[in-house]
Amino acid sequence: MDEQTNQPSSLDSLTPRQIVEELDRYVIGQRDAKRMVAIALRTRWRRQRLPAHLRDEVMPKNIIMIGPTGIGKTEISRRLAKLTQAPFIKVEASKFTEVGYVGRDCESMVRDLVEQAVNMVKAQYAVRIRKKAEAQAEERLLDLLVPPPPPKAPPGIYDQASFEAHQPPPGEGYEATRSKFRLLLREGKLDSRSVEIEVKDKATLPIGVISNVGGMEQIQDQLQEMLGSMFPGKKKRRTVKVPEALELLIQEEAQKLIDMEAVVKEAVAKTEQHGIIFLDEIDKIAGRERTLGPDVSREGVQRDLLPIVEGSTVTTKYGPVKTDHVLFIAAGAFHVAKPSDLIPELQGRFPIRVELEPLTKNDFIRILTEPQNALLKQYTALLETEGVTLDFTREGIEEIAAIAVHVNERSENIGARRLFTIMERLLEEISFEAPEQTERKLTIDAQVVRNRLKDIIKDDDLSRYIL
């Protein structure tokens, strides 16, 4: 980590071209969208290298992605955040309502982002102090397995017979016994033994009933924190196996070693400088109608989102957080509404517009086979756990892709998500019978695909409901 810029070190070596290449490993096609997010990300890196007086003047280049569901909008954003080790959350704009109506407060997405950043930084700290936590937990566990002898009694308080009764048996000393147990513990030879340990029992506070009221989430957080400190969790004793006891003790020791003040400070800085908020379904709040009814708050939601996207200070339980340099990526199908239906002020905060391309048959074939998390790789690996090997022929893969395109055209177009339903239906019988399957190698060719799906594809009603 660069101390001056708080910039993830992995980003220093990534050019826009390399960012696109990394995204290509998980998302097929959508070259324009990938280029736009890569440029926006590199602009952040460039901004950190500017003089201080100019750095704060460079605003993030927020993006609107336009395209139907299932073509890669969310996946591009999620992979981008993972690539840069940046705090990331996805929220549906339609879940927000104008302040004064029942629904989520727009500022809650910033609080969620900070919470995500705190968890991320805390996990990084936990990795750094893991060895020290393990060493301390091991000592505590050995205290349970080999209790230390009582301290030497001062003369005149306890009689000699009572004192000697509590001494370790003659022969090897206490330290030698403890060393033997330490070796047995590390070799796993004590895994079957049980020990009794004390664990904290956090009291749950039943005040979540106010969480759905707009603007009340912050009050709920404060109440939880205040009541939690007033009524600290009690300790309860549990009898567990040695491996579980060791892990519980490691977690306890890690909590003691982690400097939460430093964690919060770093998390807030990470949120402000590198946070990414993915605003999905932005088209659902587009429109500037002046009518009453269920859509009355659409423009109100936009006006509540505006100051957050423009740059404001949001109060969180970790302190004030500025959103001036948080990157917002909005997305929507825009079948009915258009980006121009957003209020002008909000449009101006999303200077980059990119339209994603519809997926073709060839795209579906690549989605099934090329990415590191490709569907065919997943299903093949899952069934290999049962000893069943699946062999998808090229013709079989093309047939699956053709059916996906066909069903998307005849019913709702849900993009690549259609492949999930088709694959589940195609392999339903094989998955069910896999444990008792006598034939251990199965070939999935075009004929097998057609035979298993022909009845559903022919019937429009069945196709609409099942695929």
C-alpha positions as CSV (number, residue, x, y, z in Angstrom):
1,M,0.0,0.0,0.0
2,D,1.3,3.4,-1.0
3,E,1.2,5.5,2.3
4,Q,0.8,8.8,0.4
5,T,-2.1,8.0,-1.8
6,N,-3.7,5.0,-0.1
7,Q,-3.8,3.4,-3.5
8,P,-4.0,-0.4,-3.9
9,S,-0.6,-1.4,-5.1
10,S,-2.0,-3.8,-7.8
11,L,-3.5,-0.8,-9.6
12,D,-0.1,0.9,-10.1
13,S,0.9,-1.7,-12.7
14,L,-2.4,-1.8,-14.6
15,T,-2.8,0.2,-17.8
16,P,-6.3,0.6,-19.3
17,R,-5.5,-2.1,-21.8
18,Q,-4.5,-4.5,-19.0
19,I,-7.6,-3.7,-17.1
20,V,-9.7,-4.6,-20.2
21,E,-7.7,-7.9,-20.6
22,E,-8.4,-8.8,-16.9
23,L,-12.1,-8.1,-17.4
24,D,-12.0,-10.3,-20.6
25,R,-11.3,-13.3,-18.4
26,Y,-14.7,-13.1,-16.8
27,V,-17.0,-11.0,-19.1
28,I,-17.5,-11.8,-22.8
29,G,-17.8,-9.0,-25.3
30,Q,-18.9,-5.4,-24.3
31,R,-15.6,-3.9,-25.4
32,D,-16.8,-0.3,-25.2
33,A,-18.1,-0.6,-21.7
34,K,-14.8,-2.2,-20.5
35,R,-12.8,0.6,-22.1
36,M,-14.9,3.2,-20.4
37,V,-14.6,1.7,-16.9
38,A,-10.9,1.1,-17.5
39,I,-10.4,4.8,-18.4
40,A,-12.4,5.9,-15.4
41,L,-10.3,3.8,-13.2
42,R,-7.0,5.0,-14.7
43,T,-8.2,8.6,-14.2
44,R,-8.5,7.9,-10.5
45,W,-4.9,6.7,-10.5
46,R,-3.8,9.9,-12.4
47,R,-5.7,12.1,-10.0
48,Q,-3.7,10.7,-7.1
49,R,-0.5,11.9,-8.8
50,L,-1.7,15.5,-9.2
51,P,-0.6,18.4,-6.9
52,A,-2.9,18.7,-3.9
53,H,-4.5,22.0,-5.1
54,L,-5.6,20.3,-8.4
55,R,-6.3,16.9,-7.1
56,D,-9.6,17.8,-5.3
57,E,-10.8,19.6,-8.4
58,V,-10.8,16.5,-10.6
59,M,-14.2,14.9,-10.3
60,P,-14.9,11.1,-11.0
61,K,-16.1,10.3,-14.4
62,N,-19.4,8.6,-13.5
63,I,-20.9,6.2,-16.1
64,I,-24.3,5.1,-17.3
65,M,-24.5,1.7,-18.9
66,I,-27.5,1.2,-21.1
67,G,-28.7,-2.3,-22.0
68,P,-31.1,-5.1,-21.0
69,T,-30.5,-7.5,-18.1
70,G,-28.0,-10.3,-18.3
71,I,-25.5,-8.8,-20.7
72,G,-22.7,-8.1,-18.2
73,K,-23.3,-4.6,-16.6
74,T,-23.2,-5.8,-13.0
75,E,-20.4,-8.3,-13.6
76,I,-18.1,-5.7,-15.2
77,S,-18.5,-3.4,-12.2
78,R,-18.1,-6.2,-9.6
79,R,-15.0,-7.6,-11.3
80,L,-13.6,-4.0,-11.6
81,A,-13.9,-3.6,-7.8
82,K,-12.3,-7.0,-7.1
83,L,-9.4,-6.1,-9.5
84,T,-8.7,-2.8,-7.6
85,Q,-9.4,-4.1,-4.1
86,A,-12.0,-1.3,-3.8
87,P,-15.1,-1.2,-1.6
88,F,-18.1,-2.0,-3.8
89,I,-21.8,-2.3,-3.3
90,K,-24.7,-2.8,-5.7
91,V,-28.0,-1.1,-5.0
92,E,-31.3,-0.9,-6.9
93,A,-32.3,2.7,-7.3
94,S,-36.0,1.5,-7.3
95,K,-35.5,0.5,-3.6
96,F,-35.1,4.1,-2.6
97,T,-37.9,6.5,-2.0
98,E,-38.1,10.2,-1.5
99,V,-37.5,11.3,2.1
100,G,-40.9,11.4,3.8
101,Y,-42.1,8.2,2.1
102,V,-41.7,4.7,3.5
103,G,-38.6,3.1,2.0
104,R,-34.8,3.2,2.2
105,D,-32.9,6.5,2.7
106,C,-30.6,7.2,-0.2
107,E,-27.7,7.9,2.2
108,S,-27.9,4.3,3.4
109,M,-25.9,3.2,0.4
110,V,-22.9,5.3,1.6
111,R,-23.2,3.8,5.1
112,D,-23.4,0.3,3.5
113,L,-20.2,1.1,1.4
114,V,-18.3,2.2,4.5
115,E,-19.4,-1.0,6.4
116,Q,-18.1,-3.0,3.4
117,A,-14.8,-1.1,3.5
118,V,-14.4,-1.7,7.3
119,N,-15.0,-5.4,6.8
120,M,-12.5,-5.4,4.0
121,V,-9.7,-3.6,5.9
122,K,-10.4,-5.6,9.0
123,A,-10.0,-8.9,7.1
124,Q,-6.6,-7.5,5.7
125,Y,-5.5,-6.7,9.2
126,A,-6.6,-10.1,10.4
127,V,-4.3,-11.8,7.8
128,R,-1.3,-9.7,9.0
129,I,-1.7,-10.6,12.7
130,R,-2.8,-14.1,12.1
131,K,0.5,-15.7,13.2
132,K,0.6,-13.7,16.4
133,A,-3.0,-14.5,17.1
134,E,-2.4,-18.2,16.4
135,A,0.6,-18.2,18.9
136,Q,-1.5,-16.6,21.6
137,A,-4.5,-18.8,21.0
138,E,-2.2,-21.9,21.2
139,E,-0.9,-20.8,24.6
140,R,-4.5,-20.3,25.9
141,L,-5.5,-23.7,24.6
142,L,-2.5,-25.4,26.2
143,D,-3.6,-23.7,29.5
144,L,-6.9,-25.6,29.1
145,L,-5.2,-28.9,28.2
146,V,-2.4,-28.7,30.7
147,P,-3.5,-26.4,33.5
148,P,-0.5,-24.6,35.1
149,P,0.4,-25.5,38.7
150,P,-0.9,-23.2,41.5
151,P,1.6,-20.5,42.6
152,K,4.0,-21.4,45.4
153,A,2.1,-20.8,48.7
154,P,3.7,-18.2,51.1
155,P,4.9,-19.9,54.3
156,G,2.4,-20.0,57.2
157,I,-0.8,-19.8,55.1
158,Y,-1.2,-23.3,53.7
159,D,0.0,-26.5,55.3
160,Q,2.8,-28.3,53.5
161,A,0.6,-31.4,52.8
162,S,-2.0,-29.3,51.0
163,F,0.6,-27.5,49.0
164,E,2.4,-30.7,47.9
165,A,-0.9,-32.3,46.9
166,H,-1.3,-29.6,44.1
167,Q,2.2,-30.0,42.7
168,P,2.8,-31.8,39.4
169,P,3.7,-35.5,39.6
170,P,7.4,-36.3,40.1
171,G,9.5,-37.0,37.1
172,E,9.2,-34.6,34.2
173,G,8.4,-31.0,35.0
174,Y,5.4,-28.9,33.9
175,E,7.2,-27.2,31.0
176,A,8.3,-30.6,29.6
177,T,4.7,-31.8,29.7
178,R,3.4,-28.6,28.1
179,S,6.0,-29.0,25.3
180,K,4.8,-32.5,24.6
181,F,1.2,-31.4,24.4
182,R,2.3,-28.5,22.1
183,L,3.8,-31.0,19.7
184,L,0.8,-33.3,19.8
185,L,-1.5,-30.3,19.1
186,R,0.5,-29.2,16.1
187,E,0.6,-32.7,14.7
188,G,-3.2,-33.0,15.0
189,K,-3.1,-35.9,17.5
190,L,-5.4,-34.0,19.9
191,D,-8.1,-33.3,17.4
192,S,-10.5,-35.8,18.8
193,R,-10.3,-34.4,22.3
194,S,-12.9,-31.9,23.7
195,V,-12.3,-28.9,25.8
196,E,-14.5,-26.4,27.6
197,I,-14.0,-22.8,26.7
198,E,-15.8,-19.5,27.4
199,V,-17.2,-17.6,24.4
200,K,-19.0,-14.3,24.2
201,D,-22.7,-14.5,23.8
202,K,-23.8,-11.3,22.1
203,A,-27.3,-10.2,23.1
204,T,-29.5,-9.4,20.1
205,L,-31.4,-6.2,20.4
206,P,-34.9,-6.3,18.9
207,I,-35.0,-2.8,17.5
208,G,-34.9,-3.7,13.8
209,V,-38.6,-2.7,13.4
210,I,-37.6,0.9,12.6
211,S,-35.1,-0.1,9.8
212,N,-37.6,0.3,7.0
213,V,-38.5,3.9,7.9
214,G,-36.8,6.4,5.7
215,G,-34.1,8.3,7.5
216,M,-34.2,6.1,10.6
217,E,-31.4,3.7,9.7
218,Q,-28.7,5.9,11.3
219,I,-30.7,6.1,14.5
220,Q,-31.0,2.3,14.6
221,D,-27.2,2.0,14.2
222,Q,-26.6,4.4,17.1
223,L,-29.2,2.6,19.3
224,Q,-27.6,-0.8,18.6
225,E,-24.1,0.6,19.5
226,M,-25.3,2.4,22.6
227,L,-27.3,-0.5,24.0
228,G,-24.6,-2.9,23.0
229,S,-22.1,-1.1,25.2
230,M,-24.7,-0.8,28.1
231,F,-25.5,-4.5,27.9
232,P,-22.3,-6.3,26.9
233,G,-22.7,-9.9,25.8
234,K,-22.5,-12.5,28.5
235,K,-20.0,-15.3,28.4
236,K,-21.2,-18.9,28.1
237,R,-19.2,-22.1,28.4
238,R,-19.1,-24.5,25.4
239,T,-17.6,-27.9,25.1
240,V,-16.0,-28.2,21.6
241,K,-13.4,-30.3,19.8
242,V,-9.8,-29.0,20.0
243,P,-9.7,-27.7,16.3
244,E,-12.9,-25.7,16.8
245,A,-11.7,-24.4,20.1
246,L,-8.4,-23.3,18.6
247,E,-10.2,-21.4,15.8
248,L,-12.5,-19.6,18.3
249,L,-9.5,-18.6,20.4
250,I,-7.7,-17.3,17.3
251,Q,-10.7,-15.1,16.4
252,E,-10.8,-13.8,20.0
253,E,-7.1,-13.0,20.0
254,A,-7.3,-11.4,16.6
255,Q,-10.0,-9.1,17.8
256,K,-7.8,-7.9,20.6
257,L,-4.8,-7.4,18.3
258,I,-6.6,-5.4,15.6
259,D,-6.4,-1.7,16.1
260,M,-10.0,-0.7,15.2
261,E,-9.2,3.0,15.2
262,A,-6.6,2.4,12.5
263,V,-9.0,0.1,10.6
264,V,-11.8,2.7,10.6
265,K,-9.4,5.5,9.5
266,E,-8.1,3.4,6.6
267,A,-11.6,2.2,5.7
268,V,-13.0,5.7,5.5
269,A,-10.1,6.9,3.3
270,K,-10.6,3.8,1.1
271,T,-14.3,4.6,0.8
272,E,-13.7,8.2,-0.1
273,Q,-10.9,7.7,-2.6
274,H,-11.7,4.3,-4.2
275,G,-15.3,3.4,-3.4
276,I,-17.6,2.2,-6.2
277,I,-21.4,2.3,-6.0
278,F,-23.3,0.4,-8.7
279,L,-26.8,2.0,-9.1
280,D,-28.9,-0.6,-10.9
281,E,-32.4,0.0,-12.4
282,I,-31.7,3.7,-12.7
283,D,-34.3,3.8,-15.5
284,K,-37.0,2.9,-13.0
285,I,-36.7,6.3,-11.3
286,A,-36.4,8.2,-14.6
287,G,-39.2,10.5,-15.5
288,R,-40.4,14.0,-14.5
289,E,-44.1,13.5,-14.3
290,R,-46.2,15.9,-12.3
291,T,-49.0,13.5,-11.5
292,L,-50.1,11.9,-8.2
293,G,-50.0,8.2,-7.6
294,P,-47.3,5.5,-7.1
295,D,-44.8,7.2,-9.3
296,V,-45.0,10.5,-7.4
297,S,-41.6,10.1,-5.8
298,R,-39.5,9.3,-8.8
299,E,-38.2,12.8,-9.3
300,G,-37.9,13.1,-5.5
301,V,-35.6,10.0,-5.4
302,Q,-33.5,11.6,-8.2
303,R,-33.2,14.8,-6.2
304,D,-32.2,12.9,-3.0
305,L,-29.6,11.0,-5.0
306,L,-28.2,14.2,-6.6
307,P,-26.2,15.6,-3.7
308,I,-24.7,12.2,-2.9
309,V,-23.5,11.8,-6.5
310,E,-22.5,15.4,-6.8
311,G,-20.4,15.2,-3.6
312,S,-21.6,15.6,0.0
313,T,-20.8,14.5,3.5
314,V,-22.8,11.6,4.9
315,T,-22.9,10.9,8.6
316,T,-22.1,7.3,9.4
317,K,-21.4,5.5,12.7
318,Y,-17.7,5.6,11.7
319,G,-17.8,9.4,11.3
320,P,-18.4,11.7,8.4
321,V,-17.7,10.3,4.9
322,K,-17.3,12.5,1.8
323,T,-18.7,11.2,-1.5
324,D,-16.9,13.7,-3.8
325,H,-14.7,11.1,-5.3
326,V,-16.8,7.9,-5.0
327,L,-17.3,6.4,-8.5
328,F,-20.9,5.9,-9.4
329,I,-21.8,3.4,-12.2
330,A,-25.5,3.5,-13.1
331,A,-27.2,1.0,-15.2
332,G,-30.6,0.4,-16.7
333,A,-32.4,-1.2,-19.6
334,F,-34.1,2.1,-20.7
335,H,-36.8,0.2,-22.7
336,V,-39.4,2.9,-21.9
337,A,-37.5,5.7,-20.3
338,K,-34.4,7.4,-21.7
339,P,-31.3,8.8,-20.0
340,S,-32.7,12.2,-21.0
341,D,-35.7,11.6,-18.8
342,L,-33.5,12.0,-15.7
343,I,-33.4,15.4,-14.2
344,P,-30.8,17.6,-15.9
345,E,-28.7,18.0,-12.8
346,L,-28.4,14.2,-12.4
347,Q,-27.7,13.7,-16.1
348,G,-24.8,16.1,-15.7
349,R,-23.2,14.0,-13.0
350,F,-23.0,11.0,-15.4
351,P,-20.9,12.4,-18.3
352,I,-20.0,9.0,-19.8
353,R,-22.8,7.0,-21.6
354,V,-22.1,3.6,-23.0
355,E,-24.6,1.3,-24.7
356,L,-23.9,-2.4,-24.3
357,E,-24.4,-4.7,-27.2
358,P,-27.0,-7.5,-27.3
359,L,-25.6,-11.0,-27.0
360,T,-25.4,-13.2,-30.1
361,K,-25.2,-17.0,-30.4
362,N,-21.4,-16.8,-30.7
363,D,-21.3,-14.7,-27.5
364,F,-23.4,-17.4,-25.7
365,I,-20.9,-20.1,-26.9
366,R,-18.0,-18.1,-25.6
367,I,-19.8,-17.4,-22.2
368,L,-20.3,-21.2,-21.9
369,T,-16.7,-22.1,-22.5
370,E,-14.2,-19.3,-22.2
371,P,-14.4,-17.4,-18.8
372,Q,-12.6,-18.8,-15.8
373,N,-16.0,-19.3,-14.1
374,A,-17.7,-20.6,-17.3
375,L,-20.9,-22.5,-16.8
376,L,-19.8,-25.7,-18.5
377,K,-16.7,-25.8,-16.2
378,Q,-18.9,-25.4,-13.1
379,Y,-21.3,-28.2,-14.0
380,T,-18.5,-30.5,-15.1
381,A,-16.6,-29.9,-11.8
382,L,-19.8,-30.4,-9.7
383,L,-20.7,-33.7,-11.3
384,E,-17.1,-34.9,-11.1
385,T,-17.6,-35.0,-7.3
386,E,-20.0,-37.8,-8.0
387,G,-17.5,-39.6,-10.2
388,V,-19.5,-38.6,-13.4
389,T,-17.6,-37.1,-16.3
390,L,-19.5,-34.8,-18.7
391,D,-18.2,-34.3,-22.2
392,F,-19.8,-31.5,-24.1
393,T,-19.3,-31.6,-27.9
394,R,-18.9,-28.5,-30.0
395,E,-22.3,-29.2,-31.7
396,G,-23.9,-29.7,-28.2
397,I,-22.6,-26.3,-27.0
398,E,-23.8,-24.6,-30.2
399,E,-27.3,-26.1,-29.8
400,I,-27.5,-24.8,-26.2
401,A,-26.5,-21.4,-27.4
402,A,-29.0,-21.5,-30.2
403,I,-31.8,-22.4,-27.8
404,A,-30.9,-19.6,-25.5
405,V,-31.1,-17.1,-28.3
406,H,-34.4,-18.6,-29.6
407,V,-36.1,-18.5,-26.1
408,N,-34.8,-14.9,-25.5
409,E,-36.3,-13.8,-28.8
410,R,-39.7,-15.4,-28.1
411,S,-40.1,-14.4,-24.5
412,E,-38.4,-11.9,-22.2
413,N,-34.8,-11.2,-23.1
414,I,-32.8,-11.9,-19.9
415,G,-29.4,-12.2,-21.7
416,A,-26.9,-14.7,-20.4
417,R,-29.0,-15.6,-17.4
418,R,-31.1,-17.7,-19.8
419,L,-28.2,-20.1,-19.9
420,F,-28.6,-20.9,-16.2
421,T,-32.2,-22.1,-16.7
422,I,-31.4,-24.0,-19.8
423,M,-28.4,-25.8,-18.2
424,E,-30.5,-26.7,-15.1
425,R,-33.3,-28.2,-17.2
426,L,-30.8,-30.0,-19.5
427,L,-28.9,-31.6,-16.7
428,E,-31.8,-32.1,-14.2
429,E,-32.1,-35.9,-14.7
430,I,-28.3,-36.4,-14.7
431,S,-27.9,-34.4,-11.5
432,F,-30.7,-36.3,-9.8
433,E,-29.4,-39.8,-10.8
434,A,-25.6,-39.0,-10.5
435,P,-25.0,-40.9,-7.2
436,E,-26.5,-44.1,-8.7
437,Q,-25.3,-43.5,-12.3
438,T,-23.7,-46.7,-13.7
439,E,-22.3,-45.0,-16.8
440,R,-19.5,-42.8,-15.5
441,K,-18.9,-40.8,-18.7
442,L,-21.7,-39.0,-20.5
443,T,-21.5,-37.2,-23.8
444,I,-23.7,-34.2,-24.3
445,D,-24.1,-33.6,-28.0
446,A,-26.7,-31.7,-30.1
447,Q,-29.1,-34.6,-30.3
448,V,-29.1,-35.1,-26.5
449,V,-29.8,-31.3,-26.0
450,R,-32.6,-31.4,-28.5
451,N,-34.2,-34.6,-27.0
452,R,-34.2,-33.2,-23.5
453,L,-35.5,-29.7,-24.4
454,K,-37.6,-30.3,-27.6
455,D,-41.0,-30.5,-25.8
456,I,-40.5,-27.3,-23.8
457,I,-39.2,-25.3,-26.8
458,K,-42.2,-26.4,-29.0
459,D,-44.7,-25.2,-26.4
460,D,-44.7,-21.5,-26.0
461,D,-46.4,-21.6,-22.7
462,L,-44.0,-24.2,-21.3
463,S,-41.1,-22.3,-22.7
464,R,-42.2,-19.1,-21.1
465,Y,-42.7,-20.7,-17.6
466,I,-39.8,-23.2,-17.5
467,L,-37.0,-21.6,-19.6
